[in-house]
Amino acid sequence: MKRIEAIIRPIRFEAVKEALNEIGVYGMTVTDVRGFGRQQGHTEKYRGSTYTINLLPKIKLEVVVPDERVEEVVATLMEAARTGEIGDGKIFIAEVLDAIRIRTGERGEAAL
């Protein structure tokens, strides 16, 4: 099993969620986060003063999938989240050693 963690633009979340639902990925954890990458934030003017916004709002989406679904899920995430602009986000993939459904005690892929 793998955990796929995607940091995406908030405006792309609904499109990403719908795209994942279309391929049968329903369970996910979503967190509002702030951060920056290469773009280093941006500047804004407010009442004549210039402010540098270093931490931009993002959405962190996490899903755990069987190994054989990883490439399909990653391709779907990339297609749905991409705008072509700097700041589209990142995808991280990590090994999951075990999963346990608390209600039933099921383990492994059965718990997903």
C-alpha positions as CSV (number, residue, x, y, z in Angstrom):
1,M,0.0,0.0,0.0
2,K,1.1,3.6,-0.7
3,R,0.1,6.9,0.8
4,I,-0.2,9.6,-1.9
5,E,0.0,13.1,-0.5
6,A,-0.8,16.0,-2.8
7,I,-0.4,19.7,-2.1
8,I,-2.7,21.5,-4.5
9,R,-4.3,24.9,-5.2
10,P,-7.6,25.4,-3.3
11,I,-9.4,26.3,-6.5
12,R,-8.6,22.9,-8.0
13,F,-9.8,20.8,-5.0
14,E,-13.4,20.2,-6.3
15,A,-12.0,19.1,-9.7
16,V,-9.5,16.8,-8.1
17,K,-12.1,15.3,-5.7
18,E,-14.5,14.6,-8.6
19,A,-11.7,13.1,-10.8
20,L,-10.7,10.8,-7.9
21,N,-14.4,9.8,-7.3
22,E,-14.7,8.9,-11.0
23,I,-11.9,6.4,-10.8
24,G,-13.3,4.9,-7.5
25,V,-11.2,6.7,-4.9
26,Y,-13.6,7.9,-2.3
27,G,-11.8,8.0,1.0
28,M,-9.4,10.9,1.6
29,T,-8.1,13.2,4.2
30,V,-8.1,16.9,3.4
31,T,-6.3,19.6,5.3
32,D,-6.1,23.4,4.8
33,V,-2.4,24.2,4.9
34,R,-0.1,27.2,4.0
35,G,3.3,27.1,2.4
36,F,5.5,28.1,-0.5
37,G,7.9,26.6,-3.0
38,R,9.9,28.1,-5.7
39,Q,7.5,31.0,-6.2
40,Q,8.4,32.3,-2.7
41,G,5.0,33.9,-2.3
42,H,3.8,37.1,-3.8
43,T,3.4,40.8,-3.1
44,E,0.1,42.7,-2.7
45,K,-0.8,46.3,-2.2
46,Y,-3.3,47.3,0.5
47,R,-4.1,50.9,1.3
48,G,-0.9,52.1,-0.3
49,S,1.4,49.7,1.5
50,T,3.1,46.7,-0.1
51,Y,2.9,43.4,1.7
52,T,4.8,40.2,0.9
53,I,2.7,37.1,1.4
54,N,5.2,34.3,1.9
55,L,2.8,31.5,2.9
56,L,0.2,30.8,0.3
57,P,-3.0,28.8,1.1
58,K,-3.0,25.3,-0.2
59,I,-4.9,22.0,0.2
60,K,-3.2,18.9,1.4
61,L,-5.0,15.8,0.2
62,E,-4.0,12.3,1.4
63,V,-5.2,8.9,0.1
64,V,-4.0,5.4,0.7
65,V,-4.3,3.0,-2.2
66,P,-3.1,-0.5,-3.1
67,D,0.3,-0.6,-5.0
68,E,-1.3,-1.4,-8.3
69,R,-3.5,1.8,-8.3
70,V,-0.7,4.3,-7.6
71,E,0.1,5.3,-11.1
72,E,-3.6,5.7,-12.0
73,V,-4.2,7.9,-9.0
74,V,-1.1,10.0,-9.6
75,A,-2.0,10.5,-13.3
76,T,-5.6,11.5,-12.3
77,L,-4.3,14.0,-9.6
78,M,-1.8,15.5,-12.0
79,E,-4.4,16.0,-14.8
80,A,-7.1,17.4,-12.4
81,A,-4.8,19.7,-10.4
82,R,-2.6,21.1,-13.2
83,T,-3.2,24.8,-14.3
84,G,0.2,25.1,-16.0
85,E,1.2,28.0,-13.7
86,I,3.9,28.1,-11.0
87,G,2.4,26.9,-7.7
88,D,0.4,24.0,-9.0
89,G,1.8,21.9,-6.2
90,K,3.6,18.6,-5.5
91,I,2.8,14.9,-5.1
92,F,4.6,12.7,-2.6
93,I,4.3,8.9,-2.4
94,A,5.2,6.9,0.7
95,E,5.1,3.3,1.7
96,V,2.3,2.3,4.2
97,L,3.2,-0.7,6.3
98,D,-0.3,-1.5,7.6
99,A,-3.8,0.0,7.9
100,I,-6.3,-1.0,10.5
101,R,-10.1,-0.2,10.4
102,I,-10.9,0.7,14.0
103,R,-14.5,-0.3,13.8
104,T,-14.0,-3.9,12.6
105,G,-10.3,-4.6,13.2
106,E,-9.7,-5.3,9.5
107,R,-6.1,-5.0,8.4
108,G,-4.1,-4.2,5.3
109,E,-5.9,-3.5,2.0
110,A,-9.2,-4.7,3.5
111,A,-9.1,-1.7,5.8
112,L,-9.0,0.7,3.0
